[in-house]
């Protein structure tokens, strides 16, 4: 029962903090500079989520920039695919396939 109360409380706090901002933004005319800056938020958040998984696959091992890092190889393959095709689904499939292939090849060595 405590978990349900805790989750409900977290929901109310999160909603209470975000809703007023979202409600006001719809009624305010934001300057063009702010609107331009807001377009960079999703890529920045995505990079902040993905970068640690790619460069620090094992937290205790530190930064891994070697070819023995399958996460890095899969990420590089995905970046190249997105650069040339601009197709999200193809990028995800190709990146995962490259990651699994790299993982398999590294395990053989």
Secondary structure, 3 states (H helix, E strand, C coil): CHHHHHHHHHHHHHHHHHHHHHHHHCCCCCCHHHHHHHCCHHHHHHHHHHHHHHHCCCHHHCCCCCCCCHHHHHHHHHHHHHHHHCCHHHHHHHHHHHHHHHHHHHHHC
